[in-house]
Amino acid sequence: MSTTDPTTSAPVRVRMAPSPTGSPHVGLVRTALFNWAFARHHGGTFVFRIEDTDKERSTDESLSSIIDLMRWLGLDWDEGPEVGGPHAPYFQSERGDKYADALARLKDSSFTYDCYCTTDEATARRKAAGSKVQGYDGFCRELTAEQVAAFEADGRRPVVRFRMPDGSITWNDLVRGEVSFETEFVPDFALCRANGDPLYTLVNPVDDALMEITHVLRGEDLLSSTPRQIALYEALKEIGIATATPEFGHLPYVMGEGNKKLSKRDPEAHALAYRDQGYLPEGLLNYLALLGWAIAADRDVFSLEEMVEAFDIKDVVANPARFDLKKCDAINAAHMRLLSTDEITHRALPFLKRDGVVADPVTDADAQLLELAMPLVAERINKLAEASAMLGFLFVDEDAFTVDPEDAAKQIGESGIPVLQASYDALAALPTWSTDAIQAALQAALVEGLGLKPRNAFGPVRVAVTGKRISPPLFESLELLGRDRSLGRLQRALG
């Protein structure tokens, strides 16, 4: 059996079909991105479908997190939850009648059979026969009426299995080229549980067929299930449920440390953590696009619009792609540099509210201070959430202001006290509180007066007034902090 190229003249329809069973994985985002870009490049339809047939593991919380993630990323869908569409419903838990109809028609056409074997029985037979083929051995394919009656009298309830055809199954994978499986190594597989609940092996191809999906772009981990789906598609075509077999493309693994597949246990795998840490959606998507695809050999930073224009699934490489958090950070930082100060302020504001730096709603005084302060850090922060740590010292009440103890130990000791005293005396004498005046006074007192090197002179002052060794530019910060608060913090540091 060989698949042809039946969908080249049909409008492109792709789907993203996550299961709401946990925290969304960055691999899911990469798959969603490639499907979305493929659909947008071809002017096609991006379908968002929820595979929630696993009743025990599916949760409303996970579903909400997936939808929130897709909205945050800007990967809009044309059909699916919240938007509807001609193939509704888009939750598999609401499509039971369609799966029951498919099962009945497959059974009537002898594509399936009832299997009464237990897992232990099938395993024992395989071991006794010395077979190396994993999976079911077809024992129940041709049961007699007497055997069926005996099983049922024993109280056994059957699962429904699909009859795999003899021969080989070959398809032209959009990423990997020609792929072929001998069906003798692809055992008959279950389509529903003994209680009648349909399994992924049935619902996924049936939904793809009914929703007229033309291209299935998914992870390499699903490659081995493709022969089963292609065989089932041939049956669905014969019984009038499918009109064509979609084209398949299997995306490369996303690898973590030590050349192991990035798993849900790896902290960098959790997609929503990037939102919470202040990554830009366009920065994260740009990096994930590089895990298997490139816009050009000498270019790593690009917009979603540029990706859509250039994206060709045939350019996706089959080799595993390693997730490199440092490169992800660098790509995100590059996108931060593309934003205006006003845009960074707008995007950072939710994090400043979340961290209690500014009130919600923002007071007029805080808004004015933020407008003056953000230009000092816009070029220094690489994630939006970093604005809180950089700017918090300007907004905190004096009785809640603290100094990092490690930074204080390094900068404010016996050698730092004379620096702080000289700084206090110089600043207290200033008639005008401005950046230029502050800089001139401190340079005169510390560099010229105490003979300190410029790169070492201002560390104690910085820690005393901002609380940290790393802060926005010192002189501008002192001006924004104001005379009274600046002198007060220096006085506190002096003890």
C-alpha positions as CSV (number, residue, x, y, z in Angstrom):
1,M,0.0,0.0,0.0
2,S,1.4,3.4,-1.0
3,T,-0.1,6.8,-0.4
4,T,-0.1,9.3,-3.3
5,D,-0.3,13.1,-3.2
6,P,-4.0,13.6,-3.1
7,T,-4.2,17.0,-1.5
8,T,-2.0,19.2,-3.6
9,S,-5.1,20.8,-5.3
10,A,-7.2,21.0,-2.2
11,P,-7.1,24.1,0.1
12,V,-4.6,23.6,2.9
13,R,-6.2,22.6,6.2
14,V,-4.0,21.7,9.1
15,R,-4.8,21.1,12.8
16,M,-3.3,21.4,16.2
17,A,-4.9,18.8,18.5
18,P,-3.4,18.9,22.1
19,S,-4.6,16.8,25.0
20,P,-5.4,18.9,28.1
21,T,-3.6,16.6,30.5
22,G,-0.8,18.8,32.0
23,S,1.4,21.8,31.5
24,P,1.9,22.7,27.8
25,H,5.3,21.7,26.5
26,V,7.5,23.8,24.3
27,G,7.5,21.0,21.8
28,L,3.7,21.5,21.5
29,V,4.3,25.2,20.8
30,R,6.9,24.4,18.1
31,T,4.4,22.0,16.4
32,A,1.6,24.6,16.7
33,L,3.9,27.2,15.2
34,F,4.9,25.1,12.2
35,N,1.3,24.2,11.5
36,W,0.1,27.8,11.9
37,A,2.9,29.1,9.6
38,F,2.2,26.5,7.0
39,A,-1.5,27.4,7.0
40,R,-0.8,31.1,6.8
41,H,1.9,30.7,4.1
42,H,-0.6,28.8,1.9
43,G,-3.6,30.9,2.7
44,G,-5.1,27.9,4.4
45,T,-7.1,27.0,7.5
46,F,-5.6,26.4,11.0
47,V,-7.9,24.2,13.0
48,F,-7.6,24.0,16.8
49,R,-9.1,20.8,18.2
50,I,-9.0,19.4,21.8
51,E,-8.3,15.7,22.2
52,D,-9.9,15.2,25.6
53,T,-11.0,11.6,25.4
54,D,-8.7,10.7,28.3
55,K,-11.4,11.4,30.9
56,E,-9.2,10.6,33.9
57,R,-6.3,12.9,33.0
58,S,-8.0,15.7,31.1
59,T,-8.6,18.8,33.3
60,D,-10.3,22.2,32.8
61,E,-7.1,23.8,34.2
62,S,-4.9,22.3,31.5
63,L,-7.4,23.3,28.8
64,S,-7.5,26.9,30.0
65,S,-3.7,27.0,30.1
66,I,-3.4,25.7,26.5
67,I,-5.9,28.3,25.2
68,D,-4.2,31.1,27.3
69,L,-0.9,30.0,25.8
70,M,-2.1,30.1,22.2
71,R,-3.7,33.5,22.8
72,W,-0.5,34.9,24.4
73,L,1.6,33.6,21.5
74,G,-0.7,35.1,18.9
75,L,-1.3,31.8,17.1
76,D,-4.8,32.5,16.2
77,W,-7.0,29.7,14.9
78,D,-9.7,29.8,12.2
79,E,-11.8,26.9,13.6
80,G,-12.0,25.6,17.1
81,P,-12.9,26.5,20.7
82,E,-14.2,30.1,21.2
83,V,-14.5,30.7,17.5
84,G,-16.6,27.7,16.3
85,G,-16.6,26.6,12.7
86,P,-18.4,24.3,10.2
87,H,-17.0,21.1,11.7
88,A,-18.0,21.8,15.3
89,P,-17.9,20.5,18.0
90,Y,-14.1,20.8,18.3
91,F,-13.9,18.8,21.6
92,Q,-13.5,15.1,21.1
93,S,-15.5,14.5,24.3
94,E,-18.5,16.0,22.4
95,R,-18.1,13.9,19.3
96,G,-19.0,10.4,20.6
97,D,-21.8,9.8,18.1
98,K,-19.3,10.3,15.2
99,Y,-16.9,7.7,16.6
100,A,-19.7,5.2,17.3
101,D,-20.9,5.6,13.7
102,A,-17.4,5.1,12.4
103,L,-16.9,1.9,14.5
104,A,-20.2,0.5,13.3
105,R,-19.4,1.1,9.7
106,L,-15.9,-0.4,10.1
107,K,-17.4,-3.5,11.7
108,D,-20.1,-3.9,9.0
109,S,-17.3,-3.8,6.4
110,S,-15.2,-6.4,8.3
111,F,-12.3,-3.9,8.9
112,T,-12.4,-4.7,12.6
113,Y,-13.0,-7.6,14.9
114,D,-13.8,-8.2,18.6
115,C,-10.8,-9.2,20.8
116,Y,-11.4,-10.9,24.1
117,C,-7.7,-11.5,25.1
118,T,-6.2,-10.1,28.2
119,T,-2.8,-8.4,28.0
120,D,-1.2,-11.2,30.1
121,E,-2.5,-13.9,27.6
122,A,-1.2,-12.0,24.6
123,T,2.2,-11.5,26.3
124,A,2.4,-15.2,27.3
125,R,1.7,-16.3,23.8
126,R,4.3,-14.0,22.4
127,K,6.9,-15.3,24.8
128,A,6.0,-18.9,24.1
129,A,6.3,-18.4,20.4
130,G,9.6,-16.5,20.8
131,S,8.2,-13.6,18.7
132,K,10.1,-10.3,18.8
133,V,7.1,-8.4,17.4
134,Q,5.7,-6.2,20.1
135,G,1.9,-5.9,20.3
136,Y,-1.0,-8.1,19.6
137,D,-0.7,-11.4,17.8
138,G,-4.1,-11.6,16.0
139,F,-5.4,-14.5,18.1
140,C,-9.0,-13.3,18.0
141,R,-9.0,-12.5,14.2
142,E,-11.0,-15.6,13.3
143,L,-12.8,-16.8,16.4
144,T,-15.6,-19.4,16.0
145,A,-19.0,-18.7,17.4
146,E,-18.3,-21.3,20.1
147,Q,-15.2,-19.4,21.2
148,V,-17.0,-16.1,21.3
149,A,-19.8,-17.7,23.4
150,A,-17.3,-19.1,25.8
151,F,-15.5,-15.8,26.3
152,E,-18.8,-14.0,26.8
153,A,-20.0,-16.7,29.2
154,D,-16.8,-16.0,31.2
155,G,-17.9,-12.4,31.5
156,R,-15.3,-11.0,29.1
157,R,-16.0,-7.8,27.3
158,P,-14.2,-7.3,24.0
159,V,-12.2,-4.4,22.7
160,V,-12.4,-3.6,19.0
161,R,-9.3,-4.1,16.9
162,F,-8.5,-3.0,13.4
163,R,-7.2,-5.6,10.9
164,M,-3.9,-4.4,9.6
165,P,-3.5,-5.3,5.9
166,D,-0.7,-7.5,4.6
167,G,2.3,-6.1,2.8
168,S,4.0,-2.7,3.3
169,I,2.8,0.8,3.8
170,T,4.9,3.6,2.2
171,W,4.4,7.4,2.2
172,N,6.4,10.4,1.2
173,D,7.0,12.2,4.4
174,L,7.2,16.0,4.0
175,V,10.2,16.2,6.3
176,R,11.9,12.8,5.9
177,G,11.2,11.7,2.4
178,E,10.0,8.2,1.6
179,V,9.2,6.1,4.7
180,S,8.1,2.4,4.5
181,F,6.9,-0.1,7.1
182,E,6.2,-3.8,6.7
183,T,2.8,-4.5,8.2
184,E,4.0,-7.8,9.7
185,F,5.7,-5.5,12.3
186,V,2.6,-3.4,12.8
187,P,0.2,-5.5,14.9
188,D,-3.6,-5.1,14.9
189,F,-4.5,-2.2,17.2
190,A,-7.4,-1.4,19.5
191,L,-9.9,1.3,18.4
192,C,-11.9,1.4,21.6
193,R,-11.9,0.1,25.2
194,A,-14.0,-2.7,26.5
195,N,-16.4,-0.2,27.9
196,G,-16.9,1.3,24.5
197,D,-14.9,4.5,25.0
198,P,-13.0,5.3,21.8
199,L,-9.2,5.5,21.8
200,Y,-6.9,8.1,20.2
201,T,-6.1,5.5,17.4
202,L,-9.7,5.9,16.2
203,V,-10.7,9.5,17.1
204,N,-7.7,11.2,15.7
205,P,-8.0,9.9,12.1
206,V,-11.8,10.1,12.1
207,D,-11.7,13.7,13.2
208,D,-9.0,14.5,10.6
209,A,-11.1,12.9,7.9
210,L,-14.4,14.6,8.9
211,M,-12.6,18.0,9.2
212,E,-11.0,17.5,5.8
213,I,-7.4,17.9,7.2
214,T,-5.0,17.9,4.2
215,H,-1.6,17.9,6.0
216,V,-0.7,16.4,9.4
217,L,2.5,18.0,10.8
218,R,3.4,16.4,14.1
219,G,6.3,15.2,16.2
220,E,8.7,12.4,15.3
221,D,7.5,10.5,18.3
222,L,4.3,9.7,16.4
223,L,6.1,8.4,13.3
224,S,5.6,4.7,14.2
225,S,1.8,5.2,14.4
226,T,1.5,6.6,10.9
227,P,1.3,3.2,9.2
228,R,-1.7,2.4,11.3
229,Q,-3.4,5.7,10.5
230,I,-2.8,5.3,6.8
231,A,-4.3,1.8,6.8
232,L,-7.3,3.1,8.8
233,Y,-7.6,6.0,6.3
234,E,-7.9,3.5,3.4
235,A,-10.7,1.8,5.3
236,L,-12.4,5.2,6.1
237,K,-12.3,6.0,2.4
238,E,-14.0,2.7,1.5
239,I,-16.8,3.3,4.0
240,G,-17.4,6.9,2.9
241,I,-16.0,8.8,5.9
242,A,-12.8,10.0,4.4
243,T,-12.3,11.3,0.9
244,A,-8.4,11.4,0.9
245,T,-5.4,10.5,3.0
246,P,-3.6,13.6,4.3
247,E,0.1,14.2,3.7
248,F,2.3,13.6,6.8
249,G,5.3,15.4,8.0
250,H,7.2,14.4,11.1
251,L,9.0,17.2,12.9
252,P,12.4,16.5,14.6
253,Y,12.7,15.8,18.3
254,V,13.4,18.6,20.7
255,M,16.3,17.5,22.8
256,G,17.4,18.6,26.2
257,E,20.7,18.2,28.1
258,G,22.7,15.1,27.5
259,N,21.2,14.3,24.2
260,K,17.9,13.2,25.8
261,K,14.5,14.1,24.5
262,L,13.2,17.2,26.4
263,S,10.7,15.9,28.8
264,K,8.0,17.4,30.9
265,R,10.2,17.0,33.9
266,D,12.8,19.4,32.5
267,P,12.1,23.0,33.7
268,E,12.8,24.5,30.4
269,A,10.0,22.4,28.8
270,H,7.1,24.3,30.4
271,A,5.9,26.8,27.9
272,L,3.9,29.0,30.2
273,A,7.0,29.6,32.4
274,Y,8.4,31.7,29.6
275,R,5.4,34.0,29.7
276,D,5.6,34.2,33.5
277,Q,9.3,35.1,33.3
278,G,8.7,37.9,30.9
279,Y,9.8,36.5,27.5
280,L,8.2,38.1,24.5
281,P,5.9,35.8,22.5
282,E,7.7,36.8,19.3
283,G,11.1,36.1,20.9
284,L,10.1,32.6,22.1
285,L,8.4,31.8,18.8
286,N,11.4,33.0,16.8
287,Y,13.7,30.7,18.8
288,L,11.4,27.7,18.6
289,A,11.2,28.1,14.8
290,L,14.9,27.6,14.7
291,L,14.5,24.1,16.2
292,G,14.3,22.4,12.8
293,W,14.0,25.4,10.4
294,A,15.9,28.5,9.4
295,I,14.9,31.5,7.4
296,A,18.5,31.9,6.1
297,A,21.9,30.4,6.8
298,D,23.2,33.7,8.2
299,R,20.2,35.0,10.0
300,D,18.5,34.0,13.3
301,V,16.2,36.9,14.2
302,F,13.0,37.5,12.3
303,S,9.4,38.3,12.8
304,L,6.4,36.0,12.5
305,E,5.3,37.8,9.3
306,E,8.7,37.1,7.8
307,M,8.5,33.5,8.9
308,V,5.1,33.1,7.2
309,E,6.4,34.6,4.0
310,A,9.4,32.2,3.9
311,F,8.1,29.0,5.5
312,D,8.3,25.9,3.5
313,I,7.8,22.5,5.2
314,K,10.4,20.9,2.9
315,D,13.0,23.1,4.5
316,V,12.5,21.5,7.9
317,V,15.4,19.2,8.8
318,A,14.9,15.7,10.1
319,N,17.8,15.8,12.6
320,P,17.0,16.3,16.3
321,A,17.2,19.9,17.5
322,R,18.7,20.7,20.9
323,F,17.0,23.3,23.1
324,D,19.6,25.9,24.1
325,L,18.3,28.2,26.8
326,K,21.1,30.6,26.3
327,K,20.3,31.0,22.7
328,C,16.7,31.4,23.5
329,D,17.6,34.2,25.9
330,A,19.7,35.9,23.2
331,I,17.0,35.7,20.6
332,N,14.5,37.2,23.1
333,A,16.9,39.9,24.0
334,A,17.3,40.8,20.3
335,H,13.5,41.2,20.0
336,M,13.5,43.4,23.2
337,R,16.0,45.7,21.4
338,L,13.5,46.1,18.6
339,L,10.8,47.5,20.9
340,S,10.4,51.2,21.7
341,T,10.6,52.4,25.3
342,D,6.9,53.1,25.3
343,E,6.2,49.5,24.1
344,I,8.5,48.0,26.7
345,T,6.8,50.1,29.4
346,H,3.3,48.9,28.2
347,R,4.4,45.3,28.2
348,A,6.3,45.4,31.4
349,L,3.5,47.0,33.4
350,P,1.6,43.8,34.2
351,F,4.8,42.4,35.7
352,L,5.4,45.5,37.7
353,K,1.9,45.2,39.1
354,R,2.3,41.5,39.7
355,D,5.4,42.0,41.7
356,G,3.9,44.9,43.7
357,V,6.3,47.5,42.3
358,V,3.4,49.7,41.3
359,A,-0.2,49.8,42.4
360,D,-3.1,48.4,40.3
361,P,-4.4,50.6,39.1
362,V,-1.3,52.7,38.7
363,T,-1.3,56.0,40.5
364,D,-0.5,59.2,38.6
365,A,2.7,59.6,40.6
366,D,3.9,56.1,39.8
367,A,3.0,56.5,36.1
368,Q,5.0,59.7,35.9
369,L,8.0,58.1,37.7
370,L,7.8,55.0,35.4
371,E,7.8,57.2,32.3
372,L,11.1,58.8,33.5
373,A,12.7,55.6,34.8
374,M,12.0,53.1,32.0
375,P,14.4,54.8,29.5
376,L,17.2,54.0,32.0
377,V,16.6,50.2,31.8
378,A,14.9,49.6,28.5
379,E,18.2,48.7,26.9
380,R,19.4,46.7,29.9
381,I,16.6,44.3,30.5
382,N,16.4,41.1,28.4
383,K,13.0,39.9,29.7
384,L,10.0,42.0,30.8
385,A,9.9,40.6,34.3
386,E,13.5,42.0,34.9
387,A,12.0,45.5,35.1
388,S,10.7,44.8,38.6
389,A,14.1,44.0,40.0
390,M,15.7,46.9,38.2
391,L,13.2,49.6,39.1
392,G,11.8,48.4,42.4
393,F,14.1,50.6,44.5
394,L,12.5,53.7,43.0
395,F,9.0,52.8,44.1
396,V,9.4,51.0,47.4
397,D,8.4,52.7,50.6
398,E,11.4,53.7,52.7
399,D,10.5,51.5,55.6
400,A,10.4,48.5,53.2
401,F,13.6,49.2,51.4
402,T,16.3,46.5,51.8
403,V,19.9,46.1,50.7
404,D,21.0,42.7,49.3
405,P,23.2,41.3,52.0
406,E,25.8,39.7,49.7
407,D,26.2,42.9,47.7
408,A,26.4,44.9,50.9
409,A,29.2,42.5,52.2
410,K,31.2,43.1,49.0
411,Q,30.7,46.9,48.8
412,I,29.8,48.3,52.1
413,G,32.4,47.3,54.7
414,E,35.1,49.2,56.5
415,S,36.6,50.4,53.2
416,G,33.1,51.5,52.0
417,I,32.2,53.7,54.9
418,P,34.6,56.6,53.9
419,V,33.1,56.4,50.4
420,L,29.6,56.7,51.7
421,Q,30.5,59.5,54.1
422,A,32.2,61.5,51.3
423,S,29.3,60.9,49.0
424,Y,26.8,62.0,51.6
425,D,28.7,65.2,52.4
426,A,29.1,66.0,48.7
427,L,25.4,65.4,47.8
428,A,24.0,67.1,50.9
429,A,25.8,70.3,49.9
430,L,24.3,70.4,46.4
431,P,22.2,73.5,45.7
432,T,20.6,71.8,42.6
433,W,19.5,68.1,42.4
434,S,20.2,67.1,38.8
435,T,22.0,64.3,37.1
436,D,24.8,66.5,35.9
437,A,25.3,68.1,39.4
438,I,25.2,64.7,41.1
439,Q,27.7,63.2,38.7
440,A,30.1,66.2,39.1
441,A,29.8,66.2,42.9
442,L,30.5,62.4,43.3
443,Q,33.4,62.4,40.8
444,A,35.0,65.3,42.7
445,A,34.5,63.7,46.1
446,L,35.4,60.1,45.2
447,V,37.7,60.1,42.2
448,E,39.5,63.3,42.8
449,G,39.1,63.6,46.6
450,L,39.7,60.0,47.7
451,G,41.7,59.0,44.6
452,L,39.5,56.1,43.7
453,K,39.4,54.6,40.3
454,P,36.1,55.4,38.5
455,R,35.1,51.8,38.0
456,N,35.5,51.2,41.8
457,A,34.4,54.5,43.2
458,F,30.6,54.3,43.0
459,G,29.9,50.7,44.0
460,P,29.2,51.5,47.7
461,V,26.9,54.3,46.7
462,R,25.0,52.2,44.2
463,V,24.4,49.4,46.7
464,A,23.4,51.9,49.5
465,V,20.7,53.7,47.4
466,T,19.5,51.0,45.0
467,G,20.0,47.9,47.2
468,K,22.1,46.0,44.6
469,R,25.3,46.1,42.7
470,I,23.5,46.0,39.4
471,S,21.1,48.8,38.8
472,P,20.1,51.5,36.3
473,P,22.6,54.3,35.7
474,L,23.6,55.7,39.2
475,F,23.4,59.4,38.7
476,E,20.1,59.3,36.9
477,S,18.8,57.0,39.5
478,L,19.7,59.4,42.3
479,E,18.0,62.2,40.5
480,L,14.8,60.2,40.2
481,L,15.0,59.0,43.8
482,G,15.2,62.6,45.0
483,R,17.4,64.4,47.5
484,D,15.7,63.3,50.7
485,R,15.4,59.6,49.9
486,S,18.9,59.4,48.5
487,L,20.5,61.1,51.5
488,G,18.3,59.0,53.8
489,R,19.5,55.7,52.3
490,L,23.1,56.8,52.5
491,Q,22.6,57.8,56.2
492,R,21.1,54.4,56.9
493,A,24.0,52.6,55.3
494,L,26.4,54.7,57.4
495,G,24.6,53.4,60.5
